């Protein structure tokens, strides 16, 4: 199973989702079953590590975020089985980028996999907020990634 997590710049939410999912998969000894990556709608942060604040909050929970930001490509729609966006804007952008109706069916919302946060409609962008925003993002991602893994 190949999973791509997507947010706007690929330096906060999607890179954290990649790190959380990789650790969950490894913890269950299922790493041979998965290829997990992340990307951004925009290429503004191409080649950058995740935001230092996200790396710091993630590290406190045991996640090492080492992914380098990259933009979504047309090939991603052909290579990945699931393409998971963090919010409505990401989903709309992904639908516009999808090369065919068939590849558009691979697009899903991250919070649809939440088990303990059923009222969460999206994973909010913590970039312009404080530390509580990064903690909320990690709470949502831990919940949704476990739900996603359980569904596969």
Secondary structure as UniProt FT lines:
FT   STRAND          2..7
FT   HELIX           13..27
FT   TURN            28..29
FT   HELIX           31..33
FT   STRAND          35..40
FT   TURN            44..47
FT   HELIX           52..60
FT   TURN            61..62
FT   HELIX           74..79
FT   STRAND          82..85
FT   HELIX           88..97
FT   HELIX           101..104
FT   TURN            105..106
FT   STRAND          107..109
FT   HELIX           110..113
FT   TURN            118..119
FT   TURN            127..128
FT   HELIX           131..151
//
